[in-house]
Amino acid sequence: MGDFDFVVIGSGPAGEKGAAQAAYFGKRVAIVERAVQPGGAPVNTGGIPTKTLREAASYLTGFRRRDLYGVGLGLTPELTLDRLRARAADVTETMASAVRANLERHKIELVPGVAALGKDRSVRVTGPDGSEALLRGEAVLIATGSRPLHPPGIDFADPDVHDSDSVLDLDRIPKSVVVIGGGPVGSEFASIFTALGVEVALIDMADRLIPFADAEISAMLRAIFIEMGMQVRLGSPLARVERSGATLTVTMADGDSLEPEMVLFAAGRVGNTEGLDCEQAGVKLDERGRVLVDHHYQTSVPGIFAAGDVIGPPALGSVSAEQGRVAACHAFGIPFKETVDDLPPFGVYSIPEVGMVGMTEEDAAAAAIRYQVGRARFSDNARSQIAGTTEGMIKLVLRSDDRRLLGVHIVGEEASELIHQGQAVIHTGGTIDRFIHATFNMPTRSEAYKYAAYDALQNLALAGADSGGSQSEER
């Protein structure tokens, strides 16, 4: 294949966007991809398929509207599964085609095969037919992503024990499932299974769901899950998963046990660095196989960079894409993308969704900031009442002295979309007055921002703080 300016390993968000950034500035770029379709885990096994399953499950079962209208679709489990698979496959193919088109538009060479690092920023590629090629680059970007953690003691060879990748290839919709892991992925799948009518038990050793979320939001999500019919068992360390004949048993550390039809382990991920020969090339890894990088995303070897899930948290597709762009700019001294946004929004695509950006209450307290909060519940929101999605709220965290917005935390329908309005205000150093003085369409869920701000003003007044203006304007 010869020489390139930039050799990228992996075509997920970090690899694709890093490659496109370099190509945009005139660099000759090659991407090595071992999967049949480009796009990495977000397109093929992670974000997009899971989010598609969420929407399809909610739509096909009428999950959110059964109570509202008293009707729902009565599809058989087999037909439901067929429809879920078909929809996920359609969206995955569409997004993979978009990645291909982007690479072609930037004249990026897509090289199929398995990559390994060689000497002097070279990359050995073993093609699908066993042929070998050697690529050389002025710079190399490792963007191989991550895969689900397989801890010892859990037999993933059992056909009814799954991780977050293999669960996408289910041969049936089970009657009952135990989901191990109360983080974003576990919460997403647990709620999807619940929407499909599956008896779900969600267990985690932590004392709350999504531990990095605002504690109040986490508690509210748990309460909503329980109201949906899910069993949520927190503070329950897992002891073992065993099979005896046709019976699958999940035993907790306290001796209590469950006998589900299926188990999904969704707790933790490890870097996809096996076979890359990182150690031989001098690229240092951590204990989970993730690549260690500096603030420019350069590894321990000059000229070799890494970005995306392969370097660890936050492991968000949006952030991975930005890391790839920044890495490419630093690799070639391009004065364009210097740093990654230090205020990324988080979205958890459970039913209902969770969105968060900025400081939690706990963060503000730990930083000794005098703060206040404001809340607006979707049960008081006309658009949510119309749609029948009234659970959850918008919560604002702000400084008490100047009303500057510090954080926004949402649980409810479209939380992953609504969070961007709060992000924009925090980015500009704005105050909650921005929501007070803004005019929102009626009826919309976005209106909740205004009433959360009014609630914050009232709380400031009650706390004896100077609100600097009207405190009792009529809602």
N, C-alpha and C positions, 0 to 999 in steps of 0.2 A: 504493500500500500504506500510505502514511502514516508516522507516527512510532512508534518502538519505544524501549524503554530500551536494548536490547542488540541489535546486528546482528552476526551471526556469518557469516563466509564459509568454508564447508567443514564437512562433517558427519562427518569422521573422529573419532578419539578425543578430540583437543583441542577440536574444535568442538562435538561432541555433549555432552561432559561439562561444558565451560564454559557452554554454553547451559543445560543442565539445572541447573547450580549457581545461575545467576542466576535462572532461573524458579522454583526451589525457594524462593528468598527474595523472591518476589513481583514480579519484573521481567517486563515484556512483551518477549518475545524472538522474533526471526526468524532463521532459518538459510537462507542461500542455497547451493544445491547444484547444480552443473552436470551431475553424473553422473545416470544413470537411477535408480540405487539409492543410498540414503544409506549412510554407513559409511566412506567414504574408502578409501584404499589397503589398510588392514588387512582390510577386509571384501571388497573387490572385486578387488584385484590383488596384494596383498602377503601379509601374515601368515597370514590364515585359509586362503586357497586353497593357499598353499605348504605349510602344515602339514597340510592335508587330503591333499594329494598325497603327502606323506611317509608318513602313516599308511596310505593306500590302496595305495601302491606296496609297502610292507613287507608288508601283509596279502595282497594279490593274488598276490604272487610267493612268499610264504612265505620271504622273504629271510632272516630271522633264525632260521628253524627248519629250513631245508633240511639243514644239517649235523647238527642235533640228531636229527631223525627220518628223514632220508634221503628226504623227500618234499617236493614243492612243487606249486603249481598250474601247469598247463600251458596257460595261456591264450595265444591268438595275440596278437601285438603290437596288432592292430587292436581286438580285443575288450578287451584291457587298457587301451588308450587311451580307449575308450568308457566303460569303468567308472570310470577316473580322472576323466574330465570330468564324468560324471554325479554322482559323489560330491562333487566340489568345488563343482559348481553347486548341489546340494542344501544343503550347509552354508552357502554364501555367501547363498543366498536366506533361509535360516533366520535368519542373523545380521543381514542387512539388515532383515528384518521386526522383529527385536528392537529395532533402532535406531529404526525408524518408531514402534513402540509406545511407546518411551521418550519420544520427542518429543511424541507425542499425549498421553501421560499428564501431561506438564508443560505442555500447551497451548502448545507452541512452533510458530510458523508456519513451515512448510517451503516455501520459495520456489524453484521450479526456474528455473535460468538461469545465465548467466555474469555475474559481478560485477566491478565496477571501482570504485575509490575516487573519491569526489568531494570537494567542499569541505565543511568544517564537519561532519566525521564523517557524511557522506552516502555511500550506496552505490548506484550505478547498476546495474540488473539488466536484461539482455537475455534475454528468455524464449525457450524452444524455438521458438515461433512467430514470433519476431522482435519481439514487443511489448517495450516498455520500461517500467520502473517505477523510482521513486526512493524509497529507504528512508533514513530518518534515525534516528540513534541517539544516546543520551547517550554511549554507548561503542561501539566497533567492535572485533571480534576477528578477526584474520586467521589462519585455520587451514586453509590450502590444501594443506598437505603438501608432498611432494617427488616427483620422478620420476627414473628412471635417467639417469645421465650418458651422453651420446653424444659421445665424444671425436672430434676430426677424424681422418680416416684409416681409419675403420671404416664400411663401407657398410651401414647398418641397413636400407636399402631392399632389400638382398638377402634373398630369402625364407628363406635358411638361416642368417642372422645375426640373433641375437635379443638383447634385453635381458630383465631379470627380469620385465617386464610381458608382453611379446609371447610369451615362451616358454610362458605358460599357455595359449596358443591354438595349440599345435602341431597340425599335420595328420597327424603320424605320430611313432612312436618311432624315432629314428635309430639306426643301427648304431654310430656313433661320434660323440663330441662333445668339443670343447675348451671348457672353462670358464675364462674369463679373470677372475681375481679370487679371492683366497684368504681373503676376509673372511667374515662370517656368511652372506650370501646366496649367494656362490659355493660355500661349503662345503656349504650345504644342498642346492642343486641338483645339485652334483657327486655327492653321496651318494645322492640320489633316483635319478638316472640310473643309477648303479652298481647299485642295487637292482633296477632294471628290466632289467638285463643289458646295458646299453650300455657300450661301450668308452670310458672317460672319461680325459681328460688335464686335470688342474687346474694352471694356471700362474699365477704371481704374481711380481712384481718384489721383493716383500718376502722376507726370509729365513725367515719362518715363517707358518703359518696363523694367522688371527685375531690380528693383532699385539698387540692390547691384552690378550690373555689371558695367564695365567701361562705362562711359557716351557715348563715341564715338561708342562703340560696340552696346549699347542700341539703339542709334539713327539710326545706320545702319540697325539693325534688323527691326526697325519700317519701315524704308524706303523700305526694301525688302518686308515686309508684305503688304504694300500699293501697291507696284508694282504687287504683286500676286493677287490683287483685293480685299483685306481685308480692311474694314473700321476700323481705329484705332483712338479711341477717348480717349485721356489722359487728366488728370486734370478735370475729369468729375465725381464728387461724385454721387453715386447712391441714388435716393430718394425712389423709391418703384418699386415693380413688382406686377402688378395687372392683374386679368382676368375679362373680361366682356363678358359673353357668350363664343363664339368661339375665341375671340380676347385676346391675351396676350400682355400687354403693359409694357414696361420698361421706366420709367421716370427718367431723370437726375435731379440734383439739380437746374440746370438753366431753368428747365421747358421743355426742349426738350425731345422728346419721340421717341421710336422705337416700332414696332409691329412685333416681330419675331414669327416664328412658334414654337421655342423652346428657352429656357434659360438655360445656364450652369453657375452656381455660382462656381468659383474656386479661392477663396481668403481666405486663412487662414485655420488652422487646430487646433484641440484641442486634449489633451491627452486622451487615452483610459484608464481611471481610474474609471469610474462609476462601482459600484458593487464590487470593489476590497476591500472595507472597509479600505482604506488607513488611514483615520482620526482615526478610532478606533484602528488601529495598531500603530498610532503615526507617520506615514509617512506624511511629509508635502508636500503640493501641491501649485502651483501658481494659479492665477486667471483663467487660461485656463485649469485647471485640469492636468497640467504637473508636474511630480515629481521633487522635488528639490534635487540636489545631490552635493557632494563636488568633488574635483579634482580626487578622486579615484573612483568616481561614487557610493559612499555610500550615502544612504539617511540619514534622521535625526534619523533613528533607526540603531544602530550597527548591522552588519550582514545582513542587507537588502540593496541590491544594485538596481540600475536602469540604463538602457541604451537604446539608440535608440530614435526614434521619441517621445516616451513618456516623455523624458526630454526636448524636444524642439529642436531649431536650432542647427546644420545646417540641420537636418532631411534628411540626405543622407544615402542610404543603405550601401554604402561603409564605411562611418564613423560609422554608427550604429554597423556594424560588428566588427570594431576595438574597439569601446567602450565596447561591450560585452566581448571581449577577455581580455581587460585590467581590467574590473570589476572582471572577474573570477580569474585572477592572483592575484589581491589585496585581494579578498575574502579569498584566501587560502595561501597567502604569497608565491606565485610561482614567482621566479625571472626570468621572461621571458618577458612578454609584460607589460612594466611599464607605458607607456604613449601612447596617440593617436597622430598620425602624425599631426603636427601643420600647415601643408601645403597641405590640401586636395584639389584635383581638383574638380571643379564643372562642370557638364554637363547638358545642357538643350536640350532635344530631340525634339525640334521644327523642322520645315522645313523652312530654314536650321537650323542646330544645333548651339549651343553656348557652348564654352568651356572656362574656366577661371581658373587661379591659381595665387596666389601671389597678389602683390599690383597693384591697378589701378592707373591711372594718378592722380585721386583725392586723393587716399591714400598717394602717394608720396608727393604731394603738401601739404597736411595737416601735414605730418611729417617733412616738411621743408627740404626735400631731393632735392638736385640739380639733376635733372633727364633729360633724353632724351627718345625719342621713335623712333621706326623703324617699318615700315609697308610694307607688301607685299600683294598685292591684287590677289585673285584667278583668276581674269580676265586675268592676265599675266602668269598664270601657265598652262603649257601644259597639264598636267593630268586633270585639271579641264575643260579645253577647250574640251578635248576628251570626257569627261563624260557629258558635257553640264551643269555643276554645277559651274558657274563662279562667283556667287555672294559671297561677303564677303571678309575677309582678315585675316591675322595673324598680330597681333600688339604686339611688345615687349616694355616693360618699363624697363629702365636700369639706373644705376647711371652714371652721367656724368663724374665723376673723374676717375673711374676705370673700367667702362663698365660692372660692375657686374649686372647680370640679376635679376630684382626685380619682374616682373610679365609678364604673357603671356595671351593674350585675343584673342579669335578666334570666328568669325562667319563664318559659311560655312559648307559644307558637311564634315562629319567625324571629326568635331571639338572635339567631346568628346574623340576620339582616339588620335588625334594629340596633344592634350594638355599635354599628359604624357611626351613627349620629353622635353617640356619646364619645367615641374615639376622636372624632373631628374636633369636638369642643375641648377635650383634654389636650390635644395636640397644640392648640392655639393658646393654651393657658387660660381658657375661658371660664366664666362662672356660670352658675345655674340660671343667672339672669337671661342667658341666651335662650333658654327654653321658655322662660316667662314671657319674653317679648316676641318670640317667634309665633307665626301663625301657621297652624297645622290644618291640613285637610280634615274634614269631619264627614263621616266617622272613619278614623284610622287608629291603628294600634300606636302609631307614633305620638298621638295626643297624650299618651300616658307619661311621656317625658315632662310635659308642662305641669301635670298634676303631681308628679313626683317632686318637681321643683317647688310647687306651692306647699306641699307637705313639709319639705325641708325648711322653708321660710317659717312655717308655723312652729316647727320643732325648735328652730333657732330662737324664736320669740319666747317660747315656753322655757327655754333654757337660760333666758336672760341675755342672749347675745344681741348685738346690734345688727338688725337685718338690713338697715340702710334703705328702707323703702316700704312700700305697702306690704302688710302682712296678712291682710284679710280680704283680698279681692275675691269676688264671688266666682265660684267655679261654674 
